[in-house]
């Protein structure tokens, strides 16, 4: 009985050591996972910043296009007025 108890104690000690090693390994993996998640969060922040820059650039381009359209309309109106004046001059 004493021999069996001694063997069981050795087995229990080995299991505890193995469990301790697994816990140490798992803690390391959790730490690595945390670092990976921090990197992902930083990259998502960068993507968010890039998206905001794209939105701002798109707004600026839309404003520029509106101004170009307005200028084109103004030129068209001036051209029509000039054409009308040329016709009036020719008629006179």
C-alpha atoms as one frame of an Amber mdcrd trajectory, in Angstrom:
protein
   0.000   0.000   0.000   2.876   2.329   0.826   4.477   1.577  -2.549   1.220
   2.307  -4.362   0.823   5.569  -2.454   4.387   6.561  -3.321   3.798   5.759
  -7.014   0.499   7.662  -6.998   2.224  10.643  -5.365   4.913  10.582  -8.086
   2.246  10.442 -10.775   0.365  13.316  -9.158   3.592  15.329  -8.934   4.289
  14.652 -12.640   0.734  15.689 -13.555   1.074  18.887 -11.514   4.409  19.675
 -13.220   2.891  19.011 -16.638  -0.114  21.181 -15.785   2.214  23.945 -14.627
   4.103  23.788 -17.916   0.833  23.945 -19.841  -0.311  26.953 -17.835   3.011
  28.700 -18.487   2.726  27.971 -22.202  -0.905  29.133 -22.274  -0.041  32.374
 -20.471   2.582  33.026 -23.138   0.055  32.364 -25.878  -2.445  34.704 -24.250
   0.244  37.389 -24.134   1.037  36.894 -27.815  -2.675  37.039 -28.642  -2.954
  40.317 -26.733  -0.067  41.792 -28.714  -1.632  40.624 -31.990  -4.959  42.198
 -31.015  -3.216  45.476 -30.148  -1.597  45.461 -33.600  -4.979  44.791 -35.214
  -6.563  47.668 -33.288  -3.761  49.989 -34.422  -4.207  48.913 -38.041  -7.981
  49.407 -37.852  -7.281  52.903 -36.517  -5.013  53.555 -39.505  -7.702  52.281
 -41.884 -10.254  54.519 -40.200  -7.949  57.509 -40.641  -7.431  56.663 -44.305
 -11.185  56.350 -44.793 -11.726  59.770 -43.232  -9.077  61.249 -45.533 -10.799
  59.689 -48.553 -14.153  61.141 -47.470 -12.600  64.590 -47.060 -10.878  64.394
 -50.443 -14.144  63.293 -52.060 -15.936  66.290 -50.556 -13.247  68.620 -51.854
 -13.494  67.080 -55.317 -17.280  67.402 -55.275 -16.949  71.069 -54.350 -14.409
  71.568 -57.136 -16.699  69.886 -59.655 -19.610  72.114 -58.610 -17.435  75.181
 -59.100 -16.309  73.943 -62.527 -19.925  73.253 -63.500 -20.956  76.732 -62.368
 -18.095  78.281 -64.334 -19.114  76.277 -67.405 -22.697  77.478 -67.068 -21.471
  81.063 -66.761 -19.345  80.670 -69.904 -22.288  79.126 -71.754 -24.513  82.050
 -70.754 -21.859  84.573 -71.849 -21.427  82.743 -75.155 -25.179  82.868 -75.778
 -25.223  86.596 -75.006 -22.313  87.183 -77.381 -24.064  85.198 -80.096 -27.218
  87.239 -79.605 -25.246  90.493 -79.805 -23.544  89.302 -82.987 -26.949  88.531
 -84.529 -28.271  91.938 -83.483 -25.169  93.594 -84.922 -25.528  91.689 -88.177
 -29.205  92.598 -88.373 -28.428  96.236 -87.750
